[in-house]
Amino acid sequence: MKPGDLFLLQRSKYDWIHTGIIVSCKGAVLETIEGNTNYQGSRNGIAVMKRTRNLQKSRLDVFSLDTFI
C-alpha cells in the first residue's frame, strides 16, 4: 500500500460499501481521504474528510493504479 492507492471497504464477501484514497500507511494504520462520510465515520455522511483506519479492524481491498507516459 502506498499513497494514492484506492481502497474498498468490504461488508461481506461480495459487497463493498465505501471507498477512499490512501494518504499514508504506517504499520497497521492508514490515513485516508474519504467522501460521503462524517465525524462518526458513517459511509453515508455529508463531507469529504481525512480519516484514520486500523487495518486490523477493517476489511479492505486495496488497488494500485499505475500510469504510463
Buried (B, 14 or more C-beta within 10 A) or exposed (E): BEEEBBBBBBEEEEEBEBBBEBBEBEEEEBBBEBEBBEEEEEBEBEEEBEBEBEBEEEEBEBEEEEEEE
